[in-house]
């Protein structure tokens, strides 16, 4: 178990912008940063990172939190795993409070798949450097490709020896579980090695962990596939992985462009030559998940192709998916007989970079030119080609981009522009309808999941819960229900604004709770607010705000330090989610009025300095709403009285009503609010 001292040090050291930027391309917007959400597909950025508050939040899907929560959500890590990742990133030595064998074994079990893959990588690399066969076959192959030793070690290259079960027996002797070896595809169901007599390429996830392998056979004229890969597992999903992305993500952000190649060796060669913003699809068609992965870092992608025109034509069909994601796609066709690796070796890195820069062609125009050459003078083929091009243009979300492409293609195809516009618009309408249907289905699914989650986290009350001073519950139509027993508790959030005042109270506690409210009495904002509402902490209308208020109050009673991370990492996830929702803001006060025009706020202090007046007004509004509800509840009791009612009870209720009305009117006067009833 990680000592609390280490946990606190990690949380205080980790900077949200530095952690998120490893996975998302962020751009500065005022005091905050913004980018495309890594948790759901979106075209307009709604993922906000606040360095000042050390939090992030997506205002599309709602996910976010501090550095620890981000890593837990993004990499599907446990809380301790996320802490260890951040500790490694910031070179923080972790202090353990429990070092028992049971604790070690539990951690090893959680990390078992990654650990076994790391062992396999080390085994294959040891075979490459320290065995005669490995050096003569594997190492000589890599060196013939021009790979230096530091590059080989950096990318985790290795060699799988021939023989039935050399790796498997070694792993078992080291204590690794045979079932997990089979699950990872390193060992077959017959307990023999899956990778044999092949050079090995290690596949990493975005955090650098080993998730799988690719093996290339060097023998010729054998009845075996040239490349084989690890099967999909709990940690390896081929459709979501791009080879080299871990090593390329920083360079992709810096250059604002991703270069896409086909094979492992292409990535390694270019990277070694200093062209580091390069990834590979590993010979498979691009998937939506892979495209979105690139889009986190840049909207610009450049794809390098080698081979004949027929092969390129087949490959281009999959690029419509890239257009749908609103990416800017360029295509580079290498000289005949060359692939990225061979051409780089032939001309050198400088000439190579110049070539791919000058020869890069826009995807749509490249595709149009290629297909038109193939169609020649055949009118039927030309119509078919035009339909193919129209289909690609229609997938572009930006109407201005579509318009430009239509103009260019009308010139190239010699077809009337209006006819192209009409055809494209029909396709666009079809795509929009499909997207809307997909979005509606996804929204309904999210709503169902949220409803199920809410029902599980807020079970209906059981037993007697009698609140005689609380207002009666409301029906779905908003009318006051008179036929419901007073022992029943309302579970829905009221629509009369009470929840807004409760939320504002929590906002002040979280943002300004530690500020000094009154210097003479030396009390904080939190002490002032909670001291005024401690007797009604059980009577919040919105139970999620009540949970936060109680947690804050208890922390105050225990004389514990109160900071945002305590709530964001709270064991009650509902509290963490509520706090994130309150403190994360999509908008910010523009500094331009002061910085450019010298105009300051005239009627109040800056928001971050106005906590005293905010606290007073928030409490008044909070009390006003509570008293109004008590008035309505008491009035309802008066309506329900009959002629047989005890006169003393009637008098008591009438006196209480008058007192509540006086309190309401007094609060309204302080708030300068007009009471209409």
Secondary structure, DSSP 8 states (H G I E B T S, - for coil): -B-HHHHHHHHHH--HHHHHTTTS--EEETTEEEE--SSS--SS--EEEETTTTEEEETTT--EESHHHHHHHHHT--HHHHHHHHHHHTT----BS---HHHHHHHHHHTHHHHHHHHHHHHHHHHHHHSHHIIIIIIHHHHHTT--HHHHHHTT-EEE-SSSSHHHHHHHHTT--HHHHHHTTSB-TTS-BSS-SEEEEEEE-TTS-EEEEEEEE--SS-SS-SEEE----SS--GGG--BTHHHHHHHHHHHT-EEEESSHHHHHHHHHTT--SEEE-TTS---HHHHHHHHTT-SEEEEEE-S-HHHHHHHHGGGHHHHHTT-EEEEEE--TT--HHHHHHHH-HHHHHHHHHHS-EEHHHHHHHHHHHHHTT-HHHHHHHHHHHHHHHHT-S-HHHHHHHHHHHHHHHT--HHHHHHHHHHHHHHHHHHHHHHHHHHHHHHHHHHHHHHHHHS----S----TTS---B-TTS-B-SSS-TT----S--SSSHHHHHHHHHHHHHHHTTSEEETTTTEEHHHHHHHHHGGGGGG-SSHHHHHHHHHHHHHHHTT----HHHHHT-SSHHHHHHHHHHH--S----THHHHTT----SSS--GGG-HHHHHHHHHHHHHHHHHHHHHHHHHHHHHT--TTS-HHHHHHHHHHHHHHHHHHHHHHHHHT-----
